[in-house]
Amino acid sequence: MKPLVVTACLLLSSAAASASSADAWEEFRADVETKCIAAVPDNITEATAWVHDTGTESFGVAVVSGKSSPDGARYSYFCVYDKQSGGVELTPQVEANELMDSL
C-alpha cells in the first residue's frame, strides 16, 4: 500500500509542477507582449506582437507590427526582452513587406 501512496503523491506533485510551469510560461509571454508593444513609437497604431514561446536562456524574443499613423505603412520591430531585468529593446523599424519578402 505504501508504494501506491508514494506513486500517487509523485504524480500529483508532478501535475502541479507542470501546471505552474505552464502558467509561468503564459505569464512570461504576456509580459513580453505587453512590454514590447508599449515600447514601439507613439506613431505606431494597432500594434500586435508574436512572442516566441520560451525565447533563449537569457532573453525573450518577439516581433511587433503595427501601422504608422502618418503614412499608413505597416512596420515591424524585433523586440528583445531581458529575462533578468524585465527590460526591452527594439531594433529600428523594418517595413513589414520587406520583412515578409525576405522570408
C-alpha positions as CSV (number, residue, x, y, z in Angstrom):
1,M,0.0,0.0,0.0
2,K,2.9,2.4,0.8
3,P,4.3,2.3,-2.8
4,L,0.8,3.2,-4.1
5,V,0.6,6.2,-1.8
6,V,4.2,7.4,-2.8
7,T,3.3,6.9,-6.5
8,A,0.1,8.9,-6.1
9,C,2.0,11.7,-4.3
10,L,4.6,11.9,-7.0
11,L,2.0,12.0,-9.8
12,L,0.1,14.8,-8.1
13,S,3.2,16.9,-7.4
14,S,4.4,16.4,-11.0
15,A,1.0,17.5,-12.3
16,A,1.1,20.6,-10.0
17,A,4.6,21.4,-11.2
18,S,3.6,21.1,-14.9
19,A,0.6,23.4,-14.3
20,S,2.7,26.0,-12.6
21,S,5.3,25.8,-15.3
22,A,2.6,26.3,-18.0
23,D,1.2,29.2,-16.0
24,A,4.7,30.7,-15.6
25,W,5.4,30.5,-19.3
26,E,2.0,32.0,-20.1
27,E,2.7,34.9,-17.7
28,F,6.2,35.3,-19.3
29,R,4.7,35.6,-22.8
30,A,2.1,38.1,-21.6
31,D,4.8,40.2,-20.0
32,V,6.9,40.1,-23.2
33,E,3.9,41.1,-25.3
34,T,2.8,43.9,-23.1
35,K,6.3,45.5,-22.7
36,C,7.2,45.1,-26.3
37,I,4.0,46.7,-27.6
38,A,4.5,49.5,-25.1
39,A,8.0,50.1,-26.4
40,V,7.0,50.9,-30.0
41,P,6.9,54.6,-31.0
42,D,3.7,56.5,-30.4
43,N,3.0,56.9,-34.1
44,I,2.5,53.1,-34.5
45,T,-1.1,52.1,-34.1
46,E,-2.9,48.8,-34.0
47,A,0.3,47.1,-32.7
48,T,0.3,43.3,-32.3
49,A,3.1,41.0,-31.2
50,W,4.2,37.5,-32.0
51,V,6.1,36.1,-29.0
52,H,8.4,33.1,-29.2
53,D,7.1,30.6,-26.6
54,T,10.3,30.5,-24.5
55,G,12.9,32.7,-26.1
56,T,16.5,31.9,-25.3
57,E,18.1,31.1,-22.0
58,S,18.5,34.9,-21.2
59,F,16.1,36.7,-23.5
60,G,12.5,36.7,-24.7
61,V,12.0,37.4,-28.3
62,A,9.1,39.0,-30.1
63,V,8.1,40.6,-33.4
64,V,5.9,43.7,-33.0
65,S,4.0,45.0,-36.0
66,G,1.7,48.0,-36.5
67,K,0.6,50.8,-38.7
68,S,2.3,54.1,-38.9
69,S,-0.2,56.9,-38.4
70,P,1.5,59.4,-40.7
71,D,1.7,57.3,-43.8
72,G,-0.4,54.1,-43.1
73,A,2.6,51.8,-43.9
74,R,3.0,48.7,-41.8
75,Y,6.2,48.4,-39.8
76,S,7.7,45.6,-37.7
77,Y,10.3,45.7,-34.9
78,F,12.2,42.9,-33.3
79,C,11.9,43.1,-29.6
80,V,14.4,41.6,-27.1
81,Y,13.2,41.1,-23.5
82,D,15.8,40.7,-20.8
83,K,14.6,37.8,-18.6
84,Q,16.6,39.0,-15.6
85,S,15.7,42.7,-15.6
86,G,12.4,42.6,-17.5
87,G,13.6,45.5,-19.8
88,V,13.1,45.5,-23.5
89,E,14.9,46.9,-26.5
90,L,13.6,47.3,-30.1
91,T,15.5,47.2,-33.4
92,P,14.9,50.0,-35.8
93,Q,11.7,49.6,-37.8
94,V,11.5,47.4,-40.8
95,E,8.8,47.7,-43.4
96,A,6.5,44.7,-42.9
97,N,6.5,43.9,-46.7
98,E,10.3,43.9,-46.7
99,L,10.4,41.5,-43.8
100,M,7.9,39.1,-45.4
101,D,9.6,39.2,-48.8
102,S,12.9,38.2,-47.2
103,L,11.5,35.1,-45.6
